[in-house]
Amino acid sequence: MRKPMVAGNWKMNGASEFASLMSTQLNQHAASIGSVDVVVCPPTLYLAQVQNDAISYASAAQNVHFEEAGAYTGETSVAMLKDLGVEYVLVGHSERREMFADTDAVVANKVAAVIARSLVPILCIGESLEQRRNGEAFEVVKKQLLSALQAVTLKGGEVVVAYEPIWAIGTGETATPEQAQEIHAYIRSVLAAEISAQVAEKTRILYGGSVSAATAAELFSQQDIDGGLVGGASLKIADFKTICSAAADL
């Protein structure tokens, strides 16, 4: 059985007081639902605070550089994240791909660097609205998935995949449970065919397209959806707790 995961991506939101309040609430709630891995992805500035406050949840960085060290102003290395005790790293988020030129090659380098340091990348993949309308959704997610994993050897559990249909991020639109399940099942089939059945069975695949308190339960009830990568709703403690509880009810 794959343990459900709910990861809250705060993006560029929050402050120290907000982080303290959320940490207190999440420690209490996550402790009551031990059947779910709860992960918090704050801005880098508050990552140490969130990690230090973590008792019942884990922390994740929103980004990382693949080099060990060097003249990379404004960047953070995997070694630095490991030094803080961070367990997970978002890699390949659509906003990083679109706004900051994280190409497939850059994503692959980041995935390899994260796994090499025994942290777990939460690898984000997904198609745009135009690509979906053109019937390219399967082709796009397969290319992004295999490109990102080309330089690593997997036995199962070293990576979490987050399917985020770009057309459903920040738009208020959500893929239907059937649409989401179809892509999740396809991603698992690609892992089975291209890597191994064991890796496919052990890999958690999260849905990351505007998950809300209202949609979480039905989405998470699908066979190949192992939880969610939550954006805006992770900034509302009541909603995020409801989403975590929906994952616990699987």
N, C-alpha and C positions, 0 to 999 in steps of 0.2 A: 504494500500500500504506500502510495506517495503522500507524504504529510502536506496538507494544504498550507499555502503561504499567502499572506496579504502584505504588500509593501506599499507604504504611503510616500509618494514623491511630492515634497513640498515645493519643488522648483525654486524660484527666487522669491520666496515668501517667508515670513516669520521674523521673530526677534528673540532675544534671550528670555524675556518673560513668557512669551508664547511657548517656547521650547520647554521651559520648566513646567508649565501647566500641562502640556501635552504628555510629557514624560511621566508625570505623576499619574495622570488618568490612564495612560496606556500600560504602565506597570501593573496597576490594579486589574485592569480588564484582561490583559494578556495572561496574567497569572490564573485567572478563572477559566481560561479556554486553552489549556496547555496542548490541545490537539492541533493548534495552528501556530505556525511560525509567523510572528508579527515583526515587520521590518520598517524602520523609519529612515527616510532619505532626506535629511535637512540640507540647507545650503552649507557649503564647506566651512564658512565662518562659525557655524554653530555645531559642527559635527563633533568636536571634542566634548562640548557640553552635553549633547544628546547621548553620546557614548558613555560618558561618565555617569549619567543618570540611569542608564539602562540596567534593569534588573530582570524583567520578564520579556523584553523584546530585544531585537538586534538592530544594529545601525548599518547604514549603507551610504557610500559616497555617490554623488550624482555624476561624477566624472573622474577621470584619472589620466595621467600621461603614461605612455608605455615605456619611457626611458627610466633608468634607475635614478639618475641625477643629472644635473647640468644646467646650462644657461637657457632655461625655459620659464621665463618670467610669468608669474601668475598660475603656474601649474603645480600639481601635487602628484607625487610618485606613489606606487603601490606600497613601497617600503614604509613611507610615511603613514599611510592608512593602516598598515599592519601594526605599526608602532602604537597607534591610538587604540588598537583592539577592534577596529572595524572588520566586519565579516563579509560584507557584500559590496559590490560596485555596479552601478548602472552603466551599461556600455551600449552604444549604438542607439540611444534614444532618438526619436525622429527629429526633435528640436536640435540635437547636436549634429545630426546628419544634415539638416536643412540650413541651419543658421551658422554653424561653425565648421563646416566642410569636413566632417568626420566621414571619410570615404569608407568603402568596404575594406580597403587595405588598412586604414587606420584602426577601424573596429577590430579587425583580426589581430593586429599587433597588441591592442589593449586587452583583448580576451586572453591572449597567450601570456601577457605579463601578469595579469591578475591571477590566473590559474597557477603560474610558476611560483607565486608567493603564497599559494594555498588559501587565497581568498576566492570567493565565488562570484563570477560575473552574472548579472541579470541581463541577459542579451536581448535587446529590443529589436524586433523585426516587424515589418508591416507595409502594406501597400497604400498608395494615395487613392483618392476618389477616381481620378482619371485612369489609373492602372486597373482598378476594379471594374470600371465601366468598359474598359477595353479587353476584359477577360484575362488579365495578366496577373491576378492576385497570387495564384499558386506559383507561377514562375518567379515572381518577385521574392516571395518569402523563402522559397527554396534556395535561390541564389544568395540572398543575404545570410541565411542560416549556414550553408555549407562554406561560404567564403569566410565567415567569422570563425568557423571551427577548423579550418584547414591546417593550422599549425599546432594543434593540440591533440593529445591522445586521451580519449575518454573511456572510462569504465562504468560511469553512471554516477550522477550526483554532483559532478564538478561544475556544472553550469545550470542555471535556471533560464528558461526561454520565456520572454514576454511578447505575446502577439499583440501589437498595437496598431489597429487599422487607423492610418493617419486621418482619414475622413471622419473618424469618430472621436478625435481628441480635441477637447475644448470647444466642441461644437454643440454639445448637448445631445448629439446623435449617438446611438449605441447600436452595434451590430445585434441582430436578433440572436437569441441563444442558439438557434439552428445554424445561422451563418458563422458564429464564433466556433461552435463545435466542429463544423465542417473543416475550417482552417486548422484548428488544433489537432484534429485527427490526422490531417494531411501532414502537418509538421512532425507528428509522432511517426507516421509511416516513412517519412524521409529519413529520420534518424535511424529507424530500423533497417531500411534498405541500404543506406550509405555508411552507417557505422556499425550498429549491432542491435539486435532485439533487446538485449539487456540494457543498453544505454537508453533506448526509446522508452522502456518500461520504467526506468528509474528517474528520468528527467521530468522535472516539474515544468509545466507550461501554464503561464498565467495569462489572463485576459487583461488588456490595458487600454480599453477604449471608452473613457468616460463612465467607469463603473460608479454606480450610485447606491445609496441605501435601498432604493426602490427596485433596482435591477439585479443586485448581487445574488440573491438567493437562487433565482432562476438560472442565471449564468453559471453559477458554481455547481448546479445540479447536473450539468452536462458531464459526460463520462471522461472527456479528455481535458477539462478545464480544472486546474489544480489550485485556483485562487485568482487573485487580481493584483495588478499594478495600478494603484489608485492615485489620481491626480487631485483635482479640486476638492473632492469629498474627503481627502485625508487632512484637510485644514479645518474640518468641522468635526470636533471630537465625537459628538453624538452619532453622526453619520458613519464615521470611520469605525467606531465600536460596533455599530450595527452590521457593517460589512464584514468585520472580523468574526462576529458571531455567526453570520451566514456561512462563512467558510467552516466554522466549527460544527455546524449542523450537517455537513456532508455525510 
